[in-house]
Amino acid sequence: MSVLMEFAMFPTDKGESVSEYVSKVIDMIKKSGVSYKLSPMGTTIETESMQEALEILNKAYKELEPFSNRVYSNVKFDIRKNKKNRLKQKIASIEKHIGEVNK
């Protein structure tokens, strides 16, 4: 199984720039060992189960909770049985049609 989870999570009460806090979440993801891709508007991870994806989401919240009274998040899932390595394969599939894309 492949679970792609794209999400953004940040404190809403820390001013215009929240990169200091988002960095804490990204560092946790990096240390977790799951495949991930950072983008300007969020992060996509790939796990082998929904439970593992939700654990990462919960850990992300736990990283931010001590620093804020209000945390915002949006989350999207793409769950597919009998597949793996879709974080790279989905991009490769598009590149077959139109050539290399910005990554």
C-alpha positions in Angstrom: 0.0 0.0 0.0 1.1 3.6 -0.6 -0.3 6.4 1.3 0.6 9.9 0.0 -0.2 12.6 2.5 0.2 16.2 1.6 -0.1 18.6 4.5 0.8 22.0 5.9 0.8 22.8 9.6 1.9 25.9 11.3 1.1 28.2 14.3 -1.2 31.1 13.6 0.0 33.3 16.4 3.7 33.8 15.5 3.6 36.6 13.0 4.3 36.8 9.3 7.1 34.2 9.1 6.7 30.8 10.7 9.7 29.0 9.1 11.2 28.5 12.5 8.3 26.4 13.6 7.7 24.6 10.2 11.4 23.6 10.3 10.7 21.7 13.5 8.0 19.7 11.7 10.3 19.0 8.7 13.2 17.9 10.9 10.8 15.5 12.7 9.7 14.1 9.3 13.4 13.9 8.1 14.3 11.9 11.3 11.3 9.6 10.9 12.8 8.0 7.8 9.7 8.3 5.6 10.0 9.5 2.1 9.1 13.2 1.8 9.1 16.1 -0.5 9.0 19.7 0.7 7.3 22.3 -1.4 6.7 26.0 -0.8 3.1 25.4 0.3 3.4 22.1 2.1 5.0 18.7 2.4 4.1 15.4 0.9 5.1 12.2 2.6 4.7 8.5 1.6 4.0 5.8 4.1 3.0 2.1 3.8 -0.2 2.5 5.9 -2.8 5.1 6.9 -1.9 4.6 10.5 1.8 5.5 9.9 0.7 8.7 8.0 -1.6 9.7 10.8 1.2 9.1 13.3 3.4 11.6 11.4 0.5 14.1 11.4 0.1 13.7 15.2 3.8 14.0 15.8 3.8 17.2 13.7 1.1 18.7 15.9 3.1 17.6 19.0 6.1 19.5 17.7 4.1 22.7 17.5 1.7 22.5 20.4 4.1 23.7 23.0 4.8 26.9 21.1 1.3 28.0 20.1 -2.3 28.4 21.3 -3.6 27.9 17.8 -2.2 25.6 15.1 -3.6 25.5 11.5 -3.4 22.4 9.3 -4.7 21.2 5.9 -4.3 17.6 4.8 -4.9 15.6 1.6 -4.6 11.9 1.1 -4.1 9.6 -1.9 -4.3 6.0 -0.8 -3.5 3.2 -3.3 -3.3 -0.5 -2.7 -0.6 -2.7 -4.3 1.7 0.3 -5.1 4.9 1.7 -3.7 7.3 4.6 -4.4 4.6 6.8 -5.8 6.2 9.9 -4.6 8.6 9.6 -7.5 6.5 7.5 -9.9 3.7 10.1 -10.2 6.1 12.7 -11.4 7.9 10.3 -13.7 4.5 9.5 -15.3 3.9 13.1 -16.1 7.4 13.5 -17.5 6.7 10.6 -19.9 4.1 12.8 -21.5 5.7 16.3 -21.5 9.4 15.9 -20.6 11.2 17.0 -17.5 9.4 19.2 -15.0 10.6 21.5 -12.2 11.2 19.5 -9.1 
